[in-house]
Every structure is written in C-alpha cells, then in structure tokens.
Amino acid sequence: MTEDDLLTNIKSWKAGELVFHHKLSVAWRGLTAYAPAEHHVFPCSTSNLPFLPITTLDARGRPWTSILTGADGKPGFTTHSSCKTELEIMARLWEGDPLRGLSPDLLIKRDGETPVSGIGIELGSRKSYRKFAGALVELTRVGEGVVKLRLRVNQAFRRCPKYMTIRDLVPHASTQPNISYNESDLRGPLPEEVNAFIHSADTVFLGASYVPDGDSPQAPLYVETNIRSGRPGFIRVSPSDGCTIVLPDFSGNRLITSLGNNEAMSGILLASLTILSFTTGNVLYVTGNAKRLTGSDARTIMPRQNALTVLEATGAVLVRDALPVRERIGSAPVRSIYSPPVKLLTEEFKPSLSQLKDSASVRLVGVRVHSVDLATFEWELPLEHEGVFIQPGQAAVLDLAPFSDAPEYAQLALELPRALHDDRMRTWTVSSAHTSPTRSFELTIRHKPGGLMSGALFLIAQHQQQQHQQRRKSTCDDGDWDTDICGSLRAGLIGFAGAFVLPPPPSRRLLWASGGVGVTRFLAMLGALSRAREAADVVLVMSTRDPEVLFPLVHAALGATPPPGLHVRLDIFTTRSMQAQELMKYTAEEMDIPGLRVCVYSGRITAGHWATVPQIEEREVFVCGPGTFEDAMIESLRGAGAKVGIVHREVFEL
C-alpha cells in the first residue's frame, strides 16, 4: 500500500467512526474505492426485494426511514442502471410515510442533491446484505400514492447478518392504511400502544445523519441506514418519560459505521427508527435527538451493556395495516441463535434495587417438575435479609454467571453460538403470589432447546426428579426434595422488573389472554387476588398445546377456597381433543373450585370468541405470549370493542 493509498483509507473513515474505534479499542481498517468481484451486484439483487428501507431528511434536517414497496407487495419495483450506479424505483407510499409528505423543494440539499441511504435486504435467508448511500436525484409523483425515485449510489458495502431474524414473506396487496398516531412535534411521552409496539419488536431499521464539523471538511453531509435485530423486547423505552428509546449495540464486524454517524457531529445528533409488524402490517416511524454511549455511561442506563444508542423522540407516526408484505400463514420467524438475552433498563427494576441495597444472593431451595420442559424453581434470600416486595406479574432478573464462565470476544462461534455474547443474566416470570415482603419466590420456567441457563437448571431438575423417584420406590414415602444439590447453587438477584402487574382496586373487571407459558404472568395475579380475599371478575383465555400441564398451575394459584367475590372464567383453546372434566384428573381436587368455570375449545382463539365475553368494553385487558400471538390478539380485541387505551401487553421471550 502506497502512502497515497494509506491517506485515502484514513480519510474514508468519518470522524465519528474514528472516535468510536478508539473508544472500543478497535484497530481501524482501510477502505478503498474498488470493490471485489462478489460486490459488483449492485447494491443487492434488486429483483428479489419485497421492500426497500431508505433514509432521507425532512425540512428540519431530521432523518426519517421510509419503507418503499411495490403497489401489490411483489418484488420488482426497483431496477438498476446498466452502469450499476443508479437505482430506479417505482414505489407505493401510503398515507403517513414520511417521504409522502415531502417534496424535492423541502428536502435538505447539498450541491444540488439530496442525501439518501438504504439497505437491500432479503429476510428469507440469513445472507449478508448491502448498505448503500448516495443522492436522491429525482422524486416524481406519478399517481395517487405512487412516486418514481432515482438514486445515485456512491457507496455500497456488505454487512454481517449475524443477528437477523428470518421470515417467510409473501405479498399482501389488500391493505387499508390508516394513521393511528401522528405527532411531528412530540413534546411528551409516546402513547402506551406505541411503546408496547416498540417493546414487541425483534427488528428495527435505524437511520442516522452525519453533519461534518470544521475539522473534517472532506466528509460530506451524509445519512445512514442499517438494520438491528434481537429478541423481542431488546429495544427498551424509558418508563419515566415514555419517549426515550434505548437500542443496545451488539458486537458484529466492528466497522462501527452506524455508531460513528452519531458521534463527533456538529450540534445535535439525530437518528430515526422504523419498526414493522409482519403479521399486522403496522409501521411505526420515529425520529429524534440521539447520542451514543459507551463504557460506564452505557452501563449506568442498561446494566452490562457496553454500547448503546439513546434516542429522545421528537416525532412519531404509527400507521396500521400499511405494509403490503406479510409473514406466510403458518410460518414463524426464525431468530438468530447469536442474539443475546434481553437486557432491561436500570430504572425498570429500580424499586427492587432500593430494597436489595447494592446486591443480593439467592439460593435455589426447591424444584417442582411439571413436564419434560416446564418446572418451577424456588429461590430464597439469606436469613438476615429483610425481604422484598414483588408486585404480581413482575419478573425476576437473575445473574447466573456463577453457573459458568463468561466467553471471550469472538464474532462467530460455530460450536456453541448461543454462548458467544451471553452475559448469563436472565429474566423470568415470578409465578408465586406475594401480598407482603417475602424472602422466597418461585420462577416457572420453560426449557428452550439449546438454552444455556435453562438447560443447566433443567439438568438439576431432572437429577432431583430421579432422586425423588428412587426414594419413593425404596421407602414408599414421598418425602421432601433433596436440598443438598439445590442449596449449594446460588445466583445474583439484580431485582424485579416490569409494569405488567395486577392493577389496584377498583379495576377488578379483567380480561387476560395468554399464549403458551405466558400464562405464568397470570398465576401470580390470580394467586394474589385469592390470597388477598378480593372480589374480581376475571376472564382468562388461554391458548396452549399442553392443557394438562398448565391447568393444574392455574387451579393451584386460585386455591381450594377462593373468596366468594372472586369469579374466574377459564377458556382453554387447544389442539388436543379434551373435555373440561378430563382436566380435573390432573389436579388434586375431585370437584371444581367454587367460582371457577372452565370451558375447553378446539383450535386457536378466534376473533369471534370475544363476543362471548361480557362487558368487554369495560375490562382492563392484559395480553402475554409470543409477539405474533400478542399482535393477533390485540388486533382482534380492538375489533371486538376492547378499549385500546387499557390493553397491556408483555412479550415474555426475555
């Protein structure tokens, strides 16, 4: 490499990227103007793209990331020139998309051109994707909601798909876009439904803008688009103000281009987020002031996270039923095995931290096995601890680092990929009910295949079950669980988190909908109502493939003698052929509990079922399950007349 080449490579990094290379101790790499042969497909295989995210600037210089699609949701709306430096796009823009409200005269320009960036990505497979940037040189409206764009590209490079969620997408032309929320000058919290939508996301398109300062005149005005993926809930919203969005950064190829755009800028740092629902077609656009935090600054906001983006929303638009591309019916998203567990914000479990002083250690004291992949683990604080107060519905955040050593950095780990970025912190639902401070609590956990920490706990559960069965055979006595092994296992208790909790009186007309093990959130709520001897009218609609496993847990939470004013209707939807009376043989009771009415239905929960729920418009609604389940439930509940403003959702895949 010649001296001129070296100088060119150094200048190819923007100032902010160089700052972050230094902060994160990353050795810089050279960039050249020449792409290898495999990168000559510009900037992606455009004929296969179902949609195209691009970022532009509004009249105030704020970035917004739009979603371009064909009118019918089919690929083929983008083509590239023979010289492979321009893209021509014939796109549909629905009402509410930021690009629809802009005109070429309003866009921020430099040297007669409008900066633009985008990513060409196919979510059907975990292939590397292309980022590109350049200028928007033509924007022509050719019909109602249809525009023609011409993009001149001067940068394109491949990105790592390590955390990408795979989806089987198909066209869905029959959409009816409608704006549910539109605030271009946001000065307060986002609505609860918007924050819930953010918390349910496993994919976000991130836009950022770079404004050169006086020390880097060689770097032009520049916008950036990228994709971030993780487990549902990996994006957090500050509960204290309702408008600060925190996006953790996971280690990738360490080029740090997106991070660098939000560092060393002149004036205010700016970024945008766009989130899509591939089940409902809802699209959320957010723009705002951003900052990049690393090291102790990042860990203060999100424990054990060394780099993150904090965005203070200044504008947001939520459009329902807009995206003409959906997941194929019957398919499910395939999330990356490299995605680390969800991390919560410090303030999300601050109340319990004050009780825990600085830190606390809990001891595993008991295990109850319900099935091959479901068990309840009981944990206990030391005798000298005064106890903690746990609100019904909250989750415990445990530090399970003592169970195994933390791995060193690597971009990929083919032999044990789940361990790569695993900090051994886990968030599990507290299934036991507590109406006063307690020194012990229970976590009902589903073992996920390949799960590191749940796998370790279930090995213990299996050992305990085998020991218990041997003791029963030799002594004909059930006895207690052997606590020798359990008692020696300890974990750090970080705190208890979550606002998905039982509401205080007088809100006692409730509708709960659960999918799978999401019902554990409601076990604590139901138990708390029963223990406190409170009157309530509860309808619990439960979807499960294992009713014989979960029904006894609901039965036990309610107790043998619930208060006279507590009435529970339990509707169980299952693919199993089973009658309500058959479920009773899986419990210790021979008769139904007073106040409990059980109905069993075959198949999935249908939208028509909500018509059987009395006073649905007056009930406070809680929904807990996988993201796709929650999306479907909330849309059908809205159609049935449930008050959207009092619908709570909590994706349990933490």
C-alpha angles and dihedrals in degrees: 000000000000125000090253090052091050092051091049091051093051092050091050089072115081117233093252092052091054090049091054093045086059096044093051095039094242119156110233120243129210123254122203135194091239123081124207117250095262089061095056092093097098116258093310138327094295095187091068100048114117090189139358124218113209131175125218135161127254127220090279092052093253119143120239124183112219128195115227120199140160118265092254098036093251125129119252101074091113128064132172132221124255090252088056094228100100136058123206115200131187101192140174115230117195124208109281098031106128094230092057092063094050132083129198089254092058098046118101107254138195123192090351095304135097118233115237138168137181147161129243105213137162112201093194092087137016096253124145111269134212127244117199137182137184138105137322102228100171135031114171127169109222100173145340106321093348124111136178116221132186117198124192109206124207099163131043132155141159123262133203115259093200098129098031119133112226118224134181100228128190133177117273107186098169099085130143107198115205129172111241097175131011124173115154093175103042115188102164143027123323115247117271092246090056093050090047089052090053092049091051095054125107095179132044133176109224123205126187138175129218121206114189120233127212093272095060109044091154092068113083129213102287142183127199135204126193141155127238123192136180141131119318107279097029089121110070133199120209108249091206098064104010094219106070110096120198120202117187119217118226121204114262133147091333095232086124095198096147092046092049093056088066096050133077093010124152109254122335120012114231135199141159136213127202121187126190131198108213091193101050101020092235115152126198122197120192132176130178153123113310141191134187119228129191138177118358092355090060094042091053089063099035115018115235094008113119100188132027145150119237115200123189104203116232096168137018139175126189116195119186126214093003108124111088090203123078142171112271111260110261094021125111132206115261108218124204117265087219095064109113122226117279115272121209129217118259091243092054091073100024096119092060092043090062089055092047093053101209103335141334138205123222128199126218105237105166147013132201116190115210099172140340091285105024127070141151119232121198119211128191135201120223118280092248092057116104092218136248133256114235120192113222107263098028125125130228120235110213131188105217096176091121088067092066144354120269115248126241121248119286130151094223134016111189096181098050108007096167091062095056102092098010113135091186093242115134135185115208132170119259102231097181120090121238128180095173137028112301139190095206136048139172131233119199106206134188114214111233116207108257093012110149101206099030087047091055092048093048092052086058091047092051092049091049092048092051091049091048093050092049091050091051091052094049100041104021085228125118092209122164130303115274104257097189094095096032094049093056094056117089137175136187116256110217096178146273119288143183141077092223092105140136108280118237122250138311089040096085104135100093139175118195125187120188135181118204116314089356085095089080088079088063096046091073092044093050092046091049092052091050095046094047089050090231127161116239142152108225130179111190114189109191128189114196144146090211108052092154088060101042100036094067089054091054089044092052094046091056092049131215095280112032118182115278093245095054111096119180126187111194116196112187120196115193141154088228119099101239141138126222094248091055090063093062092070088067091063133066091243124087095199136043117271113252110260094023120110117184127197125177122206130187119237132003130335108274129207089240092062092073089068087070092059110094119228092002091162090061098047127101104233127215122184124188129172142079115336095254090050092051093048092052094045095049094048092049092044091051089053090050093056102261113154106258090202092066100042111117121194132185122183103215097200093106 
